[in-house]
Amino acid sequence: MAIKALEGWNVASWGERLVEAVTRLSEVEPEDSVKERLHKLREAKGL
């Protein structure tokens, strides 16, 4: 659900800590489907 919310937010409003958290989570997330969604989110937002 949190990923879905982030997909709708403009990345300019995220802030540095949120960008760092999403980046870190995409590296350590054990669930492959969630990890894939995080990678797609980062690509879509240019991170």
HTML snippet that shows the backbone in 3Dmol.js (N, CA, C, O; Angstrom):
<script src="https://3Dmol.org/build/3Dmol-min.js"></script>
<div id="view" style="width:600px;height:400px;position:relative"></div>
<script>
const pdb = `
ATOM      1  N   MET A   1       0.817  -1.184   0.000  1.00  0.00           N
ATOM      2  CA  MET A   1       0.000   0.000   0.000  1.00  0.00           C
ATOM      3  C   MET A   1       0.870   1.260   0.000  1.00  0.00           C
ATOM      4  O   MET A   1       0.546   2.225  -0.692  1.00  0.00           O
ATOM      5  N   ALA A   2       1.941   1.268   0.746  1.00  0.00           N
ATOM      6  CA  ALA A   2       2.826   2.435   0.791  1.00  0.00           C
ATOM      7  C   ALA A   2       3.470   2.683  -0.568  1.00  0.00           C
ATOM      8  O   ALA A   2       3.646   3.834  -0.967  1.00  0.00           O
ATOM      9  N   ILE A   3       3.817   1.632  -1.271  1.00  0.00           N
ATOM     10  CA  ILE A   3       4.417   1.797  -2.597  1.00  0.00           C
ATOM     11  C   ILE A   3       3.405   2.450  -3.527  1.00  0.00           C
ATOM     12  O   ILE A   3       3.755   3.338  -4.304  1.00  0.00           O
ATOM     13  N   LYS A   4       2.165   2.019  -3.453  1.00  0.00           N
ATOM     14  CA  LYS A   4       1.109   2.604  -4.288  1.00  0.00           C
ATOM     15  C   LYS A   4       0.973   4.098  -4.010  1.00  0.00           C
ATOM     16  O   LYS A   4       0.811   4.888  -4.940  1.00  0.00           O
ATOM     17  N   ALA A   5       1.037   4.483  -2.759  1.00  0.00           N
ATOM     18  CA  ALA A   5       0.951   5.906  -2.408  1.00  0.00           C
ATOM     19  C   ALA A   5       2.129   6.673  -2.997  1.00  0.00           C
ATOM     20  O   ALA A   5       1.951   7.764  -3.539  1.00  0.00           O
ATOM     21  N   LEU A   6       3.323   6.112  -2.895  1.00  0.00           N
ATOM     22  CA  LEU A   6       4.512   6.781  -3.425  1.00  0.00           C
ATOM     23  C   LEU A   6       4.446   6.922  -4.943  1.00  0.00           C
ATOM     24  O   LEU A   6       4.945   7.898  -5.503  1.00  0.00           O
ATOM     25  N   GLU A   7       3.829   5.947  -5.605  1.00  0.00           N
ATOM     26  CA  GLU A   7       3.698   6.014  -7.057  1.00  0.00           C
ATOM     27  C   GLU A   7       2.911   7.256  -7.482  1.00  0.00           C
ATOM     28  O   GLU A   7       3.153   7.807  -8.556  1.00  0.00           O
ATOM     29  N   GLY A   8       1.978   7.693  -6.651  1.00  0.00           N
ATOM     30  CA  GLY A   8       1.150   8.841  -6.985  1.00  0.00           C
ATOM     31  C   GLY A   8       1.733  10.179  -6.589  1.00  0.00           C
ATOM     32  O   GLY A   8       1.241  11.218  -7.028  1.00  0.00           O
ATOM     33  N   TRP A   9       2.762  10.178  -5.775  1.00  0.00           N
ATOM     34  CA  TRP A   9       3.366  11.431  -5.306  1.00  0.00           C
ATOM     35  C   TRP A   9       4.429  11.916  -6.276  1.00  0.00           C
ATOM     36  O   TRP A   9       5.134  11.119  -6.895  1.00  0.00           O
ATOM     37  N   ASN A  10       4.534  13.215  -6.399  1.00  0.00           N
ATOM     38  CA  ASN A  10       5.605  13.819  -7.177  1.00  0.00           C
ATOM     39  C   ASN A  10       6.906  13.644  -6.393  1.00  0.00           C
ATOM     40  O   ASN A  10       6.977  13.982  -5.212  1.00  0.00           O
ATOM     41  N   VAL A  11       7.913  13.126  -7.046  1.00  0.00           N
ATOM     42  CA  VAL A  11       9.184  12.849  -6.371  1.00  0.00           C
ATOM     43  C   VAL A  11       9.819  14.118  -5.799  1.00  0.00           C
ATOM     44  O   VAL A  11      10.599  14.042  -4.850  1.00  0.00           O
ATOM     45  N   ALA A  12       9.498  15.265  -6.356  1.00  0.00           N
ATOM     46  CA  ALA A  12      10.047  16.526  -5.849  1.00  0.00           C
ATOM     47  C   ALA A  12       9.584  16.817  -4.423  1.00  0.00           C
ATOM     48  O   ALA A  12      10.229  17.580  -3.704  1.00  0.00           O
ATOM     49  N   SER A  13       8.478  16.216  -4.014  1.00  0.00           N
ATOM     50  CA  SER A  13       7.952  16.449  -2.663  1.00  0.00           C
ATOM     51  C   SER A  13       8.410  15.395  -1.656  1.00  0.00           C
ATOM     52  O   SER A  13       8.035  15.465  -0.485  1.00  0.00           O
ATOM     53  N   TRP A  14       9.201  14.436  -2.080  1.00  0.00           N
ATOM     54  CA  TRP A  14       9.588  13.331  -1.208  1.00  0.00           C
ATOM     55  C   TRP A  14      10.528  13.734  -0.083  1.00  0.00           C
ATOM     56  O   TRP A  14      10.294  13.376   1.071  1.00  0.00           O
ATOM     57  N   GLY A  15      11.544  14.445  -0.385  1.00  0.00           N
ATOM     58  CA  GLY A  15      12.562  14.746   0.617  1.00  0.00           C
ATOM     59  C   GLY A  15      13.682  13.716   0.580  1.00  0.00           C
ATOM     60  O   GLY A  15      13.498  12.583   0.137  1.00  0.00           O
ATOM     61  N   GLU A  16      14.831  14.135   1.051  1.00  0.00           N
ATOM     62  CA  GLU A  16      16.041  13.309   0.985  1.00  0.00           C
ATOM     63  C   GLU A  16      15.917  12.008   1.775  1.00  0.00           C
ATOM     64  O   GLU A  16      16.355  10.958   1.304  1.00  0.00           O
ATOM     65  N   ARG A  17      15.330  12.062   2.958  1.00  0.00           N
ATOM     66  CA  ARG A  17      15.227  10.854   3.795  1.00  0.00           C
ATOM     67  C   ARG A  17      14.347   9.795   3.146  1.00  0.00           C
ATOM     68  O   ARG A  17      14.649   8.605   3.230  1.00  0.00           O
ATOM     69  N   LEU A  18      13.270  10.209   2.503  1.00  0.00           N
ATOM     70  CA  LEU A  18      12.389   9.250   1.848  1.00  0.00           C
ATOM     71  C   LEU A  18      13.071   8.627   0.639  1.00  0.00           C
ATOM     72  O   LEU A  18      12.947   7.425   0.405  1.00  0.00           O
ATOM     73  N   VAL A  19      13.786   9.436  -0.129  1.00  0.00           N
ATOM     74  CA  VAL A  19      14.538   8.910  -1.274  1.00  0.00           C
ATOM     75  C   VAL A  19      15.554   7.882  -0.793  1.00  0.00           C
ATOM     76  O   VAL A  19      15.679   6.810  -1.385  1.00  0.00           O
ATOM     77  N   GLU A  20      16.272   8.196   0.265  1.00  0.00           N
ATOM     78  CA  GLU A  20      17.256   7.258   0.822  1.00  0.00           C
ATOM     79  C   GLU A  20      16.583   5.979   1.311  1.00  0.00           C
ATOM     80  O   GLU A  20      17.112   4.886   1.106  1.00  0.00           O
ATOM     81  N   ALA A  21      15.434   6.101   1.948  1.00  0.00           N
ATOM     82  CA  ALA A  21      14.728   4.933   2.472  1.00  0.00           C
ATOM     83  C   ALA A  21      14.250   4.024   1.344  1.00  0.00           C
ATOM     84  O   ALA A  21      14.379   2.804   1.439  1.00  0.00           O
ATOM     85  N   VAL A  22      13.706   4.596   0.291  1.00  0.00           N
ATOM     86  CA  VAL A  22      13.238   3.799  -0.848  1.00  0.00           C
ATOM     87  C   VAL A  22      14.416   3.113  -1.524  1.00  0.00           C
ATOM     88  O   VAL A  22      14.323   1.947  -1.907  1.00  0.00           O
ATOM     89  N   THR A  23      15.515   3.827  -1.671  1.00  0.00           N
ATOM     90  CA  THR A  23      16.715   3.246  -2.276  1.00  0.00           C
ATOM     91  C   THR A  23      17.228   2.083  -1.441  1.00  0.00           C
ATOM     92  O   THR A  23      17.529   1.013  -1.972  1.00  0.00           O
ATOM     93  N   ARG A  24      17.327   2.292  -0.150  1.00  0.00           N
ATOM     94  CA  ARG A  24      17.817   1.237   0.750  1.00  0.00           C
ATOM     95  C   ARG A  24      16.881   0.037   0.746  1.00  0.00           C
ATOM     96  O   ARG A  24      17.333  -1.106   0.673  1.00  0.00           O
ATOM     97  N   LEU A  25      15.587   0.289   0.825  1.00  0.00           N
ATOM     98  CA  LEU A  25      14.625  -0.808   0.839  1.00  0.00           C
ATOM     99  C   LEU A  25      14.691  -1.621  -0.450  1.00  0.00           C
ATOM    100  O   LEU A  25      14.555  -2.844  -0.418  1.00  0.00           O
ATOM    101  N   SER A  26      14.897  -0.959  -1.572  1.00  0.00           N
ATOM    102  CA  SER A  26      14.980  -1.688  -2.840  1.00  0.00           C
ATOM    103  C   SER A  26      16.203  -2.596  -2.890  1.00  0.00           C
ATOM    104  O   SER A  26      16.250  -3.532  -3.689  1.00  0.00           O
ATOM    105  N   GLU A  27      17.176  -2.330  -2.053  1.00  0.00           N
ATOM    106  CA  GLU A  27      18.379  -3.167  -1.989  1.00  0.00           C
ATOM    107  C   GLU A  27      18.225  -4.341  -1.030  1.00  0.00           C
ATOM    108  O   GLU A  27      18.813  -5.399  -1.257  1.00  0.00           O
ATOM    109  N   VAL A  28      17.447  -4.176   0.036  1.00  0.00           N
ATOM    110  CA  VAL A  28      17.399  -5.199   1.085  1.00  0.00           C
ATOM    111  C   VAL A  28      16.080  -5.965   1.167  1.00  0.00           C
ATOM    112  O   VAL A  28      15.988  -6.944   1.907  1.00  0.00           O
ATOM    113  N   GLU A  29      15.065  -5.545   0.428  1.00  0.00           N
ATOM    114  CA  GLU A  29      13.757  -6.203   0.487  1.00  0.00           C
ATOM    115  C   GLU A  29      13.885  -7.678   0.091  1.00  0.00           C
ATOM    116  O   GLU A  29      14.393  -7.978  -0.989  1.00  0.00           O
ATOM    117  N   PRO A  30      13.431  -8.606   0.951  1.00  0.00           N
ATOM    118  CA  PRO A  30      13.568 -10.028   0.648  1.00  0.00           C
ATOM    119  C   PRO A  30      12.501 -10.564  -0.318  1.00  0.00           C
ATOM    120  O   PRO A  30      12.736 -11.566  -0.994  1.00  0.00           O
ATOM    121  N   GLU A  31      11.362  -9.927  -0.391  1.00  0.00           N
ATOM    122  CA  GLU A  31      10.259 -10.395  -1.245  1.00  0.00           C
ATOM    123  C   GLU A  31      10.485  -9.906  -2.677  1.00  0.00           C
ATOM    124  O   GLU A  31      10.515  -8.703  -2.936  1.00  0.00           O
ATOM    125  N   ASP A  32      10.644 -10.855  -3.602  1.00  0.00           N
ATOM    126  CA  ASP A  32      10.983 -10.502  -4.983  1.00  0.00           C
ATOM    127  C   ASP A  32       9.949  -9.594  -5.646  1.00  0.00           C
ATOM    128  O   ASP A  32      10.317  -8.663  -6.362  1.00  0.00           O
ATOM    129  N   SER A  33       8.667  -9.851  -5.420  1.00  0.00           N
ATOM    130  CA  SER A  33       7.638  -9.033  -6.072  1.00  0.00           C
ATOM    131  C   SER A  33       7.671  -7.595  -5.564  1.00  0.00           C
ATOM    132  O   SER A  33       7.464  -6.659  -6.336  1.00  0.00           O
ATOM    133  N   VAL A  34       7.927  -7.416  -4.275  1.00  0.00           N
ATOM    134  CA  VAL A  34       8.022  -6.074  -3.699  1.00  0.00           C
ATOM    135  C   VAL A  34       9.292  -5.394  -4.201  1.00  0.00           C
ATOM    136  O   VAL A  34       9.285  -4.209  -4.535  1.00  0.00           O
ATOM    137  N   LYS A  35      10.363  -6.147  -4.250  1.00  0.00           N
ATOM    138  CA  LYS A  35      11.636  -5.604  -4.744  1.00  0.00           C
ATOM    139  C   LYS A  35      11.481  -5.109  -6.184  1.00  0.00           C
ATOM    140  O   LYS A  35      11.998  -4.049  -6.539  1.00  0.00           O
ATOM    141  N   GLU A  36      10.776  -5.870  -7.001  1.00  0.00           N
ATOM    142  CA  GLU A  36      10.546  -5.476  -8.393  1.00  0.00           C
ATOM    143  C   GLU A  36       9.715  -4.197  -8.467  1.00  0.00           C
ATOM    144  O   GLU A  36      10.011  -3.318  -9.276  1.00  0.00           O
ATOM    145  N   ARG A  37       8.687  -4.083  -7.641  1.00  0.00           N
ATOM    146  CA  ARG A  37       7.870  -2.860  -7.611  1.00  0.00           C
ATOM    147  C   ARG A  37       8.699  -1.655  -7.198  1.00  0.00           C
ATOM    148  O   ARG A  37       8.534  -0.564  -7.744  1.00  0.00           O
ATOM    149  N   LEU A  38       9.588  -1.850  -6.236  1.00  0.00           N
ATOM    150  CA  LEU A  38      10.458  -0.757  -5.794  1.00  0.00           C
ATOM    151  C   LEU A  38      11.413  -0.325  -6.905  1.00  0.00           C
ATOM    152  O   LEU A  38      11.658   0.868  -7.089  1.00  0.00           O
ATOM    153  N   HIS A  39      11.945  -1.290  -7.638  1.00  0.00           N
ATOM    154  CA  HIS A  39      12.838  -0.954  -8.751  1.00  0.00           C
ATOM    155  C   HIS A  39      12.075  -0.187  -9.833  1.00  0.00           C
ATOM    156  O   HIS A  39      12.589   0.782 -10.392  1.00  0.00           O
ATOM    157  N   LYS A  40      10.856  -0.620 -10.124  1.00  0.00           N
ATOM    158  CA  LYS A  40      10.040   0.079 -11.119  1.00  0.00           C
ATOM    159  C   LYS A  40       9.695   1.487 -10.642  1.00  0.00           C
ATOM    160  O   LYS A  40       9.685   2.432 -11.431  1.00  0.00           O
ATOM    161  N   LEU A  41       9.414   1.622  -9.355  1.00  0.00           N
ATOM    162  CA  LEU A  41       9.121   2.931  -8.783  1.00  0.00           C
ATOM    163  C   LEU A  41      10.321   3.856  -8.939  1.00  0.00           C
ATOM    164  O   LEU A  41      10.178   5.004  -9.360  1.00  0.00           O
ATOM    165  N   ARG A  42      11.496   3.355  -8.600  1.00  0.00           N
ATOM    166  CA  ARG A  42      12.715   4.167  -8.715  1.00  0.00           C
ATOM    167  C   ARG A  42      12.965   4.574 -10.165  1.00  0.00           C
ATOM    168  O   ARG A  42      13.339   5.716 -10.431  1.00  0.00           O
ATOM    169  N   GLU A  43      12.763   3.659 -11.094  1.00  0.00           N
ATOM    170  CA  GLU A  43      12.950   3.982 -12.509  1.00  0.00           C
ATOM    171  C   GLU A  43      11.956   5.050 -12.957  1.00  0.00           C
ATOM    172  O   GLU A  43      12.326   5.999 -13.648  1.00  0.00           O
ATOM    173  N   ALA A  44      10.701   4.893 -12.561  1.00  0.00           N
ATOM    174  CA  ALA A  44       9.655   5.838 -12.965  1.00  0.00           C
ATOM    175  C   ALA A  44       9.903   7.234 -12.408  1.00  0.00           C
ATOM    176  O   ALA A  44       9.550   8.234 -13.034  1.00  0.00           O
ATOM    177  N   LYS A  45      10.516   7.295 -11.226  1.00  0.00           N
ATOM    178  CA  LYS A  45      10.762   8.582 -10.578  1.00  0.00           C
ATOM    179  C   LYS A  45      12.150   9.134 -10.881  1.00  0.00           C
ATOM    180  O   LYS A  45      12.499  10.225 -10.430  1.00  0.00           O
ATOM    181  N   GLY A  46      12.940   8.385 -11.645  1.00  0.00           N
ATOM    182  CA  GLY A  46      14.273   8.855 -12.016  1.00  0.00           C
ATOM    183  C   GLY A  46      15.281   8.794 -10.891  1.00  0.00           C
ATOM    184  O   GLY A  46      16.179   9.632 -10.806  1.00  0.00           O
ATOM    185  N   LEU A  47      15.134   7.794 -10.017  1.00  0.00           N
ATOM    186  CA  LEU A  47      16.047   7.663  -8.875  1.00  0.00           C
ATOM    187  C   LEU A  47      17.093   6.599  -9.142  1.00  0.00           C
ATOM    188  O   LEU A  47      17.949   6.347  -8.293  1.00  0.00           O
TER     189      LEU A  47
END
`;
const viewer = $3Dmol.createViewer("view");
viewer.addModel(pdb, "pdb");
viewer.setStyle({}, {cartoon: {color: "spectrum"}});
viewer.zoomTo();
viewer.render();
</script>
